[in-house]
Amino acid sequence: VEFDRSGEWTEVKCKYTQVPDKLVPEQVKKFVTENYPESKVVKFERDRNDYEVKLSNGWELTFDKQYQLIDMDN
């Protein structure tokens, strides 16, 4: 887990398990479940502009603050 200067978490990376569901916004969880049902979120990073998600299948997804997918990388 990484934190910013004010003590807010900015990144959660899990090596052997998935990121806890309560840390991932509902809209992002729904997108992952619908589009990658067999994958888990293993890394979740947030900053003031976007959310970055790494899945167990290797895909990296970037969402804007309105939870719209803006980038995909494998």
N, C-alpha and C positions, 0 to 999 in steps of 0.2 A: 504494500500500500504506500502510495506517495501522497504528500500533503503540500498545500500551498502555505504561504506565510501566515495566513490567518487561521490555519489549522483545519481547513476544509480539505477533504480528500479529493484528489484529482485523478488518481489512477489506481485500479485494482487489477493485479495480475495473479492468476492462479495456475500453478504448474501441474497439479494433480487432480484438480476438481474444477467446477465451474464457479463463476462469479455469483455470489448470493443474489437470488432473484430480487430481493428488496432494494438492491442498489441499482438495478437496471430499470429505466423508465418503462412503463407498461407498453407504450407504443413501439419501443425498440424490441421488447420481448415478443410482442405480437408479430412483428415483421419477421423476426428470426424463426419463430415457430411455424409461420405460414410458408416461408420460403426455404428454410433449411431445417426441416423437422428433426433430423437426426444429429444436428450439431448443437453444441453448447457454447455459451459465451465464456471464453477463458481469459479475456482481458477487456476492461472497460475503462476508457479515459474520457474525462470531460474537461473542457476549458470554456472560456467565455463565448467562443464562437461555434463550437460543435461538439459532437460526441463521436468517439472512435471506438469501434467494437472489433475484436478479433475472435473468430469462431474456431472451434476445434477442428474444422475441416480445412483450415488455412486461409479462408477468406477474411479480408479486412473491409469493414463497412464504415462509412462516415455519414453521419446524420447532422443536419443543421439543427438549430434550437427549436424548430417547429416539428422536429422528428421526421423530416423529409430526407430520403436517401439522396446524397449528393455525390458519393464516390464509392467505387468498389475496386478491390485489388486482390489478386490471388498470387 
